């Protein structure tokens, strides 16, 4: 359900009839039934009946019902965290086939005492994995000119201050993200070898060391190792031009060095069709590619498009 004070509950309610129409898919909400009842009423779901039209597993206490829309509240943080843990546990036990997450508010999570940068790190910790990555995925459509297989963007560094990314970008971390991007796209493509483009870190790919030597010392060696392993990889290429090639279908996946380098470009291509996927987990986890939007929350205007795509991609990955 995500943060109850954000748009999570209402985008679920707003998408519910279309979610029910997705083949081979039965959705269950983890959160609080009364919050979902209110969201369904807001979105005017016809003939709504609690636990019939929207199946909801109760994961938190009634104190969350006192939280005001669009506010940072530790009760929301606790509710969101509890729902995440229960959904992960059910996925690990095989009770559910995949987990799709609505947005959480990091500050509310922290005020509740859970000091994680976001969903991704919670899933990684609960699943006991260290080699993981956030990926944004934009499926192919008639309105986009990306590869027929869609476009994936995998991030080497994620929810961290810009001043810390240099110590986190190593040849090993870049190579691991190239491998994860390749493995995901091979699942999507079913046959063939995905073409992966790797972003530079510095302007103009460093201009052969003039603007920094990370491309020479770190990124190129990772790419060369990936090529030696048989992967189809190109780069490092300037981030301001590589996404133009990706938009035009040259690449199936892009490896970005940091959060905004990948997020801004992909969201410009398809904000409400983009899906967040955590790579490297033993379970399937997809998510919306946007935040809690407190400025829009509980006004009945939030767009459910990214949630619908996240569920569709989860179903595809289950196949």
Long-range contacts (C-beta under 8 A, 24 or more apart in sequence): 1-29, 1-30, 1-31, 1-32, 1-35, 1-36, 1-79, 1-80, 1-83, 1-102, 2-31, 2-80, 2-83, 2-101, 2-102, 2-103, 2-104, 2-292, 3-76, 3-77, 3-79, 3-80, 3-102, 3-103, 3-104, 3-105, 3-108, 3-292, 4-31, 4-32, 4-35, 4-64, 4-67, 4-76, 4-79, 4-80, 5-67, 5-68, 5-69, 5-70, 5-71, 5-72, 5-73, 5-76, 5-105, 5-108, 5-292, 5-294, 5-297, 5-298, 6-70, 6-76, 6-102, 6-103, 6-104, 6-105, 6-291, 6-292, 6-293, 6-294, 6-297, 7-102, 7-103, 7-292, 7-293, 7-296, 7-297, 7-298, 7-302, 8-102, 8-103, 8-104, 8-292, 9-35, 9-36, 9-38, 9-39, 9-102, 10-39, 10-42, 10-43, 10-297, 10-298, 10-300, 10-302, 11-102, 11-288, 11-302, 11-303, 11-304, 11-306, 11-307, 12-36, 12-39, 12-54, 12-102, 12-304, 12-307, 13-39, 13-40, 13-42, 13-43, 13-45, 13-54, 14-43, 14-300, 14-302, 14-304, 15-304, 15-307, 15-308, 15-311, 16-40, 16-43, 16-45, 16-53, 16-54, 17-45, 18-304, 18-308, 19-308, 19-311, 22-311, 22-312, 22-315, 23-315, 24-315, 24-318, 24-319, 25-311, 25-315, 27-55, 27-100, 27-311, 28-55, 28-56, 28-57, 28-96, 29-54, 29-55, 29-56, 29-57, 30-56, 30-57, 30-59, 30-83, 30-84, 30-86, 30-87, 31-56, 31-57, 31-58, 31-59, 31-60, 31-79, 31-83, 32-56, 32-58, 32-59, 32-60, 32-62, 32-64, 32-65, 32-79, 33-58, 34-62, 34-65, 35-64, 35-65, 42-298, 42-300, 43-300, 57-86, 59-83, 59-86, 69-294, 69-297, 69-298, 70-294, 70-295, 70-297, 70-298, 71-294, 72-105, 72-107, 72-108, 72-111, 73-108, 73-111, 74-108, 74-111, 74-112, 74-113, 75-112, 76-105, 76-108, 76-112, 77-104, 77-105, 77-108, 77-109, 77-110, 77-111, 77-112, 77-113, 77-114, 78-112, 80-104, 80-105, 80-108, 80-109, 81-109, 81-112, 81-114, 81-122, 84-119, 84-122, 84-123, 85-122, 85-126, 88-122, 88-123, 88-126, 88-127, 88-283, 89-126, 91-283, 91-284, 91-285, 92-126, 92-127, 92-282, 92-283, 97-284, 97-314, 97-318, 98-283, 98-284, 98-285, 98-286, 98-314, 98-315, 98-317, 98-318, 99-123, 99-283, 99-284, 99-285, 99-286, 99-314, 100-285, 100-286, 100-287, 100-307, 100-310, 100-311, 100-314, 101-285, 101-286, 101-287, 101-288, 101-310, 102-287, 102-288, 102-307, 103-287, 103-288, 103-290, 103-291, 103-292, 103-293, 104-292, 105-291, 105-292, 105-294, 106-159, 117-158, 117-159, 117-160, 118-158, 118-159, 119-276, 119-278, 119-285, 119-287, 120-158, 120-159, 120-278, 121-159, 123-278, 123-281, 123-283, 123-285, 124-278, 124-280, 124-281, 127-281, 127-282, 127-283, 129-280, 129-281, 129-282, 131-176, 131-180, 131-280, 132-180, 132-278, 132-279, 132-280, 132-281, 133-158, 133-176, 133-177, 133-180, 133-181, 133-278, 133-279, 133-280, 134-158, 134-276, 134-277, 134-278, 134-279, 135-180, 135-181, 135-184, 135-276, 135-277, 135-278, 135-279, 136-262, 136-263, 136-266, 136-267, 136-274, 136-275, 136-276, 136-277, 136-289, 137-184, 137-274, 137-275, 137-276, 137-277, 137-313, 138-266, 138-269, 138-270, 138-273, 138-274, 138-275, 139-273, 139-275, 139-309, 139-312, 139-313, 141-270, 141-273, 144-247, 144-269, 144-270, 144-273, 145-247, 145-248, 145-249, 146-246, 146-247, 146-249, 146-269, 147-246, 147-249, 147-250, 147-251, 147-252, 148-249, 149-185, 149-188, 149-189, 149-194, 149-252, 150-188, 150-252, 151-246, 151-247, 151-251, 151-252, 151-253, 151-254, 151-266, 151-269, 152-181, 152-184, 152-185, 152-188, 152-252, 152-253, 152-254, 152-277, 153-253, 153-254, 153-255, 153-256, 153-262, 153-263, 153-265, 153-266, 154-178, 154-180, 154-181, 154-184, 154-253, 154-254, 154-255, 154-256, 154-262, 154-279, 155-255, 155-256, 155-257, 155-258, 155-259, 155-261, 155-262, 156-255, 156-256, 156-257, 156-258, 157-257, 157-258, 157-259, 158-258, 158-259, 159-259, 160-259, 162-258, 165-257, 165-258, 166-214, 169-201, 169-214, 169-218, 169-219, 169-257, 170-218, 171-218, 171-219, 171-221, 171-222, 171-225, 172-222, 174-198, 174-218, 174-219, 174-222, 174-223, 174-255, 174-257, 175-222, 175-225, 175-226, 177-255, 178-222, 178-223, 178-226, 178-231, 178-233, 178-255, 179-226, 179-229, 179-231, 180-279, 180-280, 181-253, 181-254, 181-255, 181-279, 182-226, 182-231, 182-253, 183-279, 184-253, 184-277, 184-279, 185-252, 185-253, 187-317, 188-316, 189-252, 193-231, 193-232, 194-232, 194-252, 194-253, 195-232, 195-233, 195-234, 195-250, 195-251, 195-252, 195-253, 196-226, 196-231, 196-232, 196-233, 196-234, 196-251, 196-252, 196-253, 196-254, 196-255, 197-233, 197-234, 197-235, 197-237, 197-242, 197-245, 197-246, 197-250, 197-251, 197-253, 197-254, 197-255, 198-222, 198-223, 198-233, 198-234, 198-235, 198-236, 198-237, 198-254, 198-255, 199-235, 199-236, 199-237, 199-238, 199-239, 199-242, 199-254, 199-255, 199-256, 199-257, 199-261, 199-262, 200-235, 200-236, 200-237, 200-238, 200-239, 200-257, 201-236, 201-257, 201-258, 203-238, 204-238, 205-236, 205-237, 205-238, 206-236, 219-257, 239-265, 271-306, 272-303, 272-305, 272-306, 272-309, 273-305, 273-306, 273-309, 274-306, 274-309, 275-306, 275-309, 275-310, 275-313, 276-310, 277-313, 277-317, 284-314, 284-317, 284-318, 286-310, 286-311, 286-313, 286-314, 286-317
